[in-house]
Amino acid sequence: MPEADEGGPEMVSFRELARRLVEDGVVPSMSNQRVSQLANTDPDFPPVVPVGRSKAVDYRLARPYFAARKSRQGQRTDLKPKE
């Protein structure tokens, strides 16, 4: 990704973001539906920009977000008391 080191943001759709996160080895699996869910529920998610009927996010902000995010697959969050 040397060409992405300079210039402005690298905007990608949620579908492309999910594909690239898996391709780059940041996460073992990811769907665009899960990206959308995180964008709607996690206040720490990078800024989302509407592009027509789609939504886009800057890959240079999203990659570190997903790399630092702790996976909680299969964990029942509805049974835990809120902090």
C-alpha atoms as a printed R data frame, in Angstrom:
   type eleno elety resid chain resno       x       y      z
1  ATOM     1    CA   MET     A     1   0.000   0.000  0.000
2  ATOM     2    CA   PRO     A     2   2.851   2.474 -0.666
3  ATOM     3    CA   GLU     A     3   0.732   4.771 -2.853
4  ATOM     4    CA   ALA     A     4  -1.716   5.235  0.065
5  ATOM     5    CA   ASP     A     5   1.002   6.768  2.256
6  ATOM     6    CA   GLU     A     6   0.473  10.148  0.618
7  ATOM     7    CA   GLY     A     7  -2.519  12.232 -0.331
8  ATOM     8    CA   GLY     A     8  -6.035  12.332  0.974
9  ATOM     9    CA   PRO     A     9  -8.296   9.703  2.460
10 ATOM    10    CA   GLU     A    10  -8.674   6.270  0.884
11 ATOM    11    CA   MET     A    11 -12.457   5.924  0.866
12 ATOM    12    CA   VAL     A    12 -13.880   2.407  0.501
13 ATOM    13    CA   SER     A    13 -17.393   0.965  0.677
14 ATOM    14    CA   PHE     A    14 -18.344  -1.326  3.575
15 ATOM    15    CA   ARG     A    15 -18.169  -4.320  1.202
16 ATOM    16    CA   GLU     A    16 -14.669  -3.368  0.027
17 ATOM    17    CA   LEU     A    17 -13.586  -2.639  3.607
18 ATOM    18    CA   ALA     A    18 -14.645  -6.112  4.755
19 ATOM    19    CA   ARG     A    19 -12.856  -7.739  1.810
20 ATOM    20    CA   ARG     A    20  -9.630  -5.796  2.351
21 ATOM    21    CA   LEU     A    21  -9.536  -6.388  6.108
22 ATOM    22    CA   VAL     A    22  -9.604 -10.144  5.467
23 ATOM    23    CA   GLU     A    23  -7.169  -9.911  2.536
24 ATOM    24    CA   ASP     A    24  -4.689  -7.870  4.607
25 ATOM    25    CA   GLY     A    25  -4.938 -10.331  7.511
26 ATOM    26    CA   VAL     A    26  -6.341  -7.784  9.966
27 ATOM    27    CA   VAL     A    27  -9.302 -10.049 10.802
28 ATOM    28    CA   PRO     A    28  -9.943 -13.728  9.974
29 ATOM    29    CA   SER     A    29 -13.425 -13.017  8.583
30 ATOM    30    CA   MET     A    30 -15.709 -10.016  8.150
31 ATOM    31    CA   SER     A    31 -18.938  -9.240  6.320
32 ATOM    32    CA   ASN     A    32 -20.198  -5.907  5.085
33 ATOM    33    CA   GLN     A    33 -23.269  -6.457  7.304
34 ATOM    34    CA   ARG     A    34 -21.010  -6.649 10.369
35 ATOM    35    CA   VAL     A    35 -19.177  -3.496  9.296
36 ATOM    36    CA   SER     A    36 -22.549  -1.751  8.990
37 ATOM    37    CA   GLN     A    37 -23.624  -3.012 12.410
38 ATOM    38    CA   LEU     A    38 -20.437  -1.699 14.025
39 ATOM    39    CA   ALA     A    39 -20.806   1.644 12.240
40 ATOM    40    CA   ASN     A    40 -24.316   1.993 13.690
41 ATOM    41    CA   THR     A    41 -23.552   0.883 17.252
42 ATOM    42    CA   ASP     A    42 -19.918   1.657 18.111
43 ATOM    43    CA   PRO     A    43 -19.219   5.327 18.906
44 ATOM    44    CA   ASP     A    44 -15.489   4.733 18.273
45 ATOM    45    CA   PHE     A    45 -16.078   3.647 14.650
46 ATOM    46    CA   PRO     A    46 -14.337   5.926 12.131
47 ATOM    47    CA   PRO     A    47 -16.479   8.601 10.429
48 ATOM    48    CA   VAL     A    48 -18.871   7.281  7.778
49 ATOM    49    CA   VAL     A    49 -19.573   9.264  4.614
50 ATOM    50    CA   PRO     A    50 -22.727   8.644  2.554
51 ATOM    51    CA   VAL     A    51 -21.975   8.158 -1.146
52 ATOM    52    CA   GLY     A    52 -25.221   7.872 -3.063
53 ATOM    53    CA   ARG     A    53 -27.088   4.917 -1.562
54 ATOM    54    CA   SER     A    54 -23.876   3.449 -0.112
55 ATOM    55    CA   LYS     A    55 -21.687   4.377  2.808
56 ATOM    56    CA   ALA     A    56 -17.912   4.751  2.753
57 ATOM    57    CA   VAL     A    57 -15.148   4.977  5.320
58 ATOM    58    CA   ASP     A    58 -11.472   5.937  5.127
59 ATOM    59    CA   TYR     A    59  -9.478   2.695  5.035
60 ATOM    60    CA   ARG     A    60  -6.515   4.393  6.729
61 ATOM    61    CA   LEU     A    61  -8.711   5.080  9.773
62 ATOM    62    CA   ALA     A    62 -10.684   1.825  9.686
63 ATOM    63    CA   ARG     A    63  -7.690  -0.540  9.506
64 ATOM    64    CA   PRO     A    64  -6.211   0.533 12.881
65 ATOM    65    CA   TYR     A    65  -9.712   0.506 14.419
66 ATOM    66    CA   PHE     A    66 -10.234  -3.146 13.448
67 ATOM    67    CA   ALA     A    67  -6.646  -4.121 14.315
68 ATOM    68    CA   ALA     A    68  -7.084  -2.802 17.875
69 ATOM    69    CA   ARG     A    69 -10.645  -4.085 18.320
70 ATOM    70    CA   LYS     A    70 -11.102  -7.069 20.612
71 ATOM    71    CA   SER     A    71 -13.261  -9.796 19.065
72 ATOM    72    CA   ARG     A    72 -16.078 -11.167 21.231
73 ATOM    73    CA   GLN     A    73 -17.448 -13.874 18.952
74 ATOM    74    CA   GLY     A    74 -20.216 -15.908 20.538
75 ATOM    75    CA   GLN     A    75 -20.271 -13.867 23.734
76 ATOM    76    CA   ARG     A    76 -23.769 -13.157 25.102
77 ATOM    77    CA   THR     A    77 -23.610  -9.451 25.773
78 ATOM    78    CA   ASP     A    78 -27.313  -9.302 26.652
79 ATOM    79    CA   LEU     A    79 -26.680 -11.274 29.868
80 ATOM    80    CA   LYS     A    80 -23.864  -9.084 31.166
81 ATOM    81    CA   PRO     A    81 -24.624  -6.091 33.374
82 ATOM    82    CA   LYS     A    82 -23.893  -2.740 31.732
83 ATOM    83    CA   GLU     A    83 -20.856  -0.936 33.068
